[in-house]
Amino acid sequence: MFCAFCPNACRQAFPADVIPREYLMPSAMAYLAWSAATGKRRLDDAGRRILARRDTLAACRSACPYDLDVGAAIDQALAARP
């Protein structure tokens, strides 16, 4: 949940001309996983494809003020889904 509601401190991990699409930012991916895990959103095929993209997560880890492993947090949230 920290990542899902973070003000995107990890953006500094990307050069200005390489910032990925907003839905691939770790905070957006974490929010998608959180909302699916809490039943607020149904995780459809498009959502699953987004969460399968992990290329931005490794780049942001070093810039994360919480030192989160967002990929592991996403996996844990999805595993906890009812």
N, C-alpha and C positions, 0 to 999 in steps of 0.2 A: 504494500500500500504506500510505503514511502516513495517509491519510484513513480507510482501512478499519479501522485499528486505533487511531484517535485516540479520546480520552475525550470527544469531542463538545464541544470548546471553542466551536464555532460556535453552540451553543444560545443564547448570549447575543444573537445577532442577531434572535431572535424574542421578542416580548413573551410573558409567562407564559401568557396566555390564547390565544395563537396558535401555540403549538408544534405542528408537524404530527405526523402519525402517525409512529411510530418507523421504519417501513420507508421513509419519505420523507426521513429525515435523510441528509445527504450521506455520513456514515460507513457507514450501512447500504447505501446505493446503491453506494458504492465497494466494499464487501465483496462485494456481489452480483456486480458486474462483475469483480472480482478472482477470485472463485471460479469464475466462468464462463470467464474467460481462462486460468486455470491448469488447467482440466479437472476441478475438484473438484465442480462443479455444472453440470447441463445447464440452459441458459437457455431456459425455456419461454415461452409467450405471456404469462403473468402477470408473469414477470420482465422481459420486454421492455416491457410496459406500465409497470411501475414505473420502469425506466430511461429511459423516454420523458418522464417527469414531471421537468422541470428547474426548476420554480418555486422550490424551496428552495435550489438550488445558487447562484444569484446572490446571494441574501440572506446566505448564509453566507460568501461569499468575503472580505468585509471583516473578518470576525472570525476567519478561519483563521490560526492561528499559523505555518503553513507557507506561507502565501500561495499555496495551490494553486488551480488552475482545475479543479475536480472534474469538471465536464462534459467538458472536453478530456481529462482522465485516463481517464474512463469510455469515451469514444470510442476512445482509443488502446488501452485494454485489450481492448475488444471487437474492434478491428481486428486485434489480434495473436492472436486465437483461432485454434487449429489447424483 
